[in-house]
Amino acid sequence: MASSISSFNSSAFLAIPLEIRRQIYRYCIPQKPLIDVSSGVCRKNRFDWSEELNEHHHHDLEDTPFIEIEEDEESESETSIDCGSIRRILCEIYPSSRSAFLGLLLCCRQITDEVTDILYDDATMLVGLNSTGQTKLAKLPKAREKIRKMILILRPTRAFYNPDFRMDPHIWKSILGNLSILGIITEQPSKLEYCEEELEKALEKWITRIGPICDYIGQSLSREAEVVVDANNKEKTKKVLEKAIPGRCRFHNFSMADVIFRRGRYSLTDWRDVDDGSVFVT
C-alpha cells in the first residue's frame, strides 16, 4: 500500500514541468553547501563564491556547524553518492526530514537524480590534496563527473609528501575538465615550523613537490574554469602557480583559510613577557 502511494505521489510530481520542479528542489535542498570530501561532512551554512570574492563573506571554518555523512557498505558503488549520501545530506540537515514532501523528493530514482544535479550545481567540494582525499574521490565515480566547483588544499604535511602519492588521471581528468571554478589554498613552509637554516631546504622540497602537481592541474583544467588562489602572498608559491596556469590565476585571501595561515583573529601579532610567563596577544 505504501509503495502504491509513493508511486502515485512521484508520478503526480513528475507531471509538473521540469523547470518548476527544479525551482522546488532549490527551495528544499541546502543552498550552496560546502562538502568536505576528505572527512565526509557537509557544512550547513552556504559557501557563496560571489560573496567570498567580494569580501562580504565572514563565516569561519571553526565556527561553522558540521553534519556528518557516514559511509555504509554501498559507499564504494557508483550509486552511493546519488542515493545514500544525498539522502543523508538532505535528511540530516533538515529537522523536518520526516515530512511527506522530503520523502517525495527521495521516493524514486528520477527525482533523486534531479535533486543530485541541482545539489552539485550549487555545491563546492573541499578536498585536501593527499592520499585520503583522493581515495574518497576514487569511491565516487559518478559524483566526480557532476562536480563543478572545488577547493583544493595543499599543505606541507607528511601525507602530502608521501612518495607514493600522485594525482591519478583516472580520477582527476573527469573532475578538472568539468569545473567552472577552482579554488586552491597553498600553505608553503614557514618560519613558524622551521628554523632559519632548515627553512630554505623545506621551501625547496615544497616547490619540487607542488611543481608537477600544479603543472598537471594546469594541463587538465577546463579552459573556461576560473582559478582563484590563496597563497597567503608567498611569492615562491605564486610563481609556481603562475607558471603552471599562466594568465588565469586570480590571487585572493579566502576567509576560510585564515585559520590555516594564522591570519585575522588567528594571527600571531605580538608576544610579550610578564612576571608569570609569556602572554599571547592578538
Secondary structure as UniProt FT lines:
FT   HELIX           2..14
FT   HELIX           18..28
FT   STRAND          34..36
FT   TURN            37..40
FT   STRAND          41..43
FT   HELIX           49..53
FT   TURN            54..55
FT   TURN            61..63
FT   STRAND          66..68
FT   HELIX           73..76
FT   TURN            78..80
FT   HELIX           81..85
FT   HELIX           86..93
FT   TURN            95..98
FT   HELIX           100..105
FT   HELIX           109..122
FT   STRAND          124..128
FT   HELIX           131..138
FT   HELIX           141..146
FT   STRAND          149..154
FT   TURN            158..161
FT   TURN            163..164
FT   HELIX           169..176
FT   TURN            177..178
FT   STRAND          181..186
FT   TURN            191..193
FT   HELIX           196..220
FT   TURN            223..224
FT   STRAND          226..230
FT   TURN            232..233
FT   HELIX           235..244
FT   TURN            246..248
FT   STRAND          249..251
FT   HELIX           255..257
FT   HELIX           258..261
FT   HELIX           264..266
FT   STRAND          270..274
FT   TURN            275..276
FT   STRAND          277..281
//
